[in-house]
């Protein structure tokens, strides 16, 4: 299907918005009136610019407060509408969006509303324009799509149809099944947006918190299926009012928007990218560091052994169990501390995973490799982390490394349980959609965690069996890299033994306040000496109906710290209840180190 996006969904000047939409692969745009009014280009120049970019102008919007008003007000409205229709002819737009009235002078009279809209459609017909009438969720008298359709149907004008907007329909809890009663040819336009499900005024919700399909809690795909059953053959268009998007660079936002529609089309079964290839595990996690010595000491204390060295690059492989960490000290390493730079994902079909990623507009990364290096496809996640698709057969990327003599690794750590990747504040929703669509991972509920200086927002994505888990977080204090750092959670069968071995090897565990353990004693029952052991080692504890989670943390090196984690088999959480305590302890540790 054709795709379109409203210019209000992107940041920048109108020219920048049009360019971003075209580069992302959209077919058309909705021109928002404020964008036109602020543009230095004449309507004819904007029309030419769109044509040069391969964009059609699918809608001009909005025309407000038209219908069911006193006669003198309606006469003024018709004069206003004629001016807008003339402008639309110059712009090359043939459909106008008319929102249901919020004018205090409007009356609750469907017959009058139908008559006024019919007169407006007469005027529009003379100028080659169609009128798409939309029910605003906060409309004074018309606030539901079925009410708007009754008025359009009563008017019976060929140039008058309805515009369906997923936000206005789903935010009111309306049943979209009734959409199938509307003839497809009378649905002049379809606008799509998702949204989280907060409790707030619907107007505030609409104007500031919409998001692209797949990023919120609405069943947008279900609504679209109802629309398609009517025979609607217009574009799928995005109209998203979002404060973050309006402060972000237009290009990446447009790509994210287009990706959301590609995924939506896949969900409703009309088209889509190649089938998802869900990763089955972590092949490796690569750390960049300007100074390998502190990191090597930490990994050694954790029981890792340096088992191999890359044949042509300053990259060491550290391993324990199935947990594999690459430590890169190359010239490209940034000087601002240790960080996770790349993740190798085990894939049953690396080439298929790469094809899907490219079809969903993921930036494909060129590989700088020697002829003898293993060929690996890689894409960039929104935060810049490189994702490598690695085959599950023996050899592969591991063939690039030569074994080195080493002492045996410990046996505490079995594998990587999960990664926590901190996202730029304006890429959080984009990152969740990226990992869902490109990698085929399932998104869990977003949670807010209290930080001493604000809120930390987190959302995990995972595969079905939990062998790949990634927690995406955005912090309250974006300049505080030590506290809101990335971290690697290492699975162990005995966190007490692992923590003791780490401490005895010279590792430093994050100290946890005694008050935390006093509260644990009130909430849970422990075996004799168990709670005292947790207090001694700084082990945190959480339990739900599926079992228990025990975990502790190392001190931070640069922008990375490690977690030792023991989970009961059915427990799928990440210790969110304990996160405020961990964050406060990290703030205190940072202050102590700095003082």
Buried (B, 14 or more C-beta within 10 A) or exposed (E): BEBBBBBBBBBBBBBBBBBBBBBBBBBBBBBBBEBBEEBEBEBEBBBEBBEEBEBBBBBBBBBBBBBBBEEEBBEEBBEBBBEBBEBBBEBBBBBBBBBBBBBEEBBEEBEBBBBBBBBBBBBBBEBEBBBBBBBBBBBBBBBBBBBBBBBBBBBEBEBBBBBBBBBBBBBBEBEBEBBBEBEBEBBBBBBBBBBBEEEEEBEEBBEBBBBBBBBBBBBBBBBBBBBBEBEBEBBBBBBBBBEBBBEBBBBBBBBBBBBBBBBBBBBBEEEBBBEBBBBBBBBBBBBBBEBBEEBBBBBBBBBBBBBBBBEEBEBBBBBBBBBBBBBBBEEEBEEEBBBBBBBBBBBEBBBBBBBBBBBBBBBEBEEEEEEEBBEBBBBBBBBEBBBBBBBBEEEBBBEBBEEEEEEEBBBBBBBBBBBBBBBBBBBBBBBBBBBBBBBBBEBBEBBEBBBEBEEBBBBBBBBEEBBBBBBBBBBBBEEBBBBBBBBBBBBBEEBBBBBBBBBEBEBEBBBBBEEBBEEBEEEEEBEEEBBEBBBBBBBBBBBEEEBEBBBBBBBBBBBBBBBBBBBEEEBBBBBBBBBBBBBBBBBBBBEEEEE
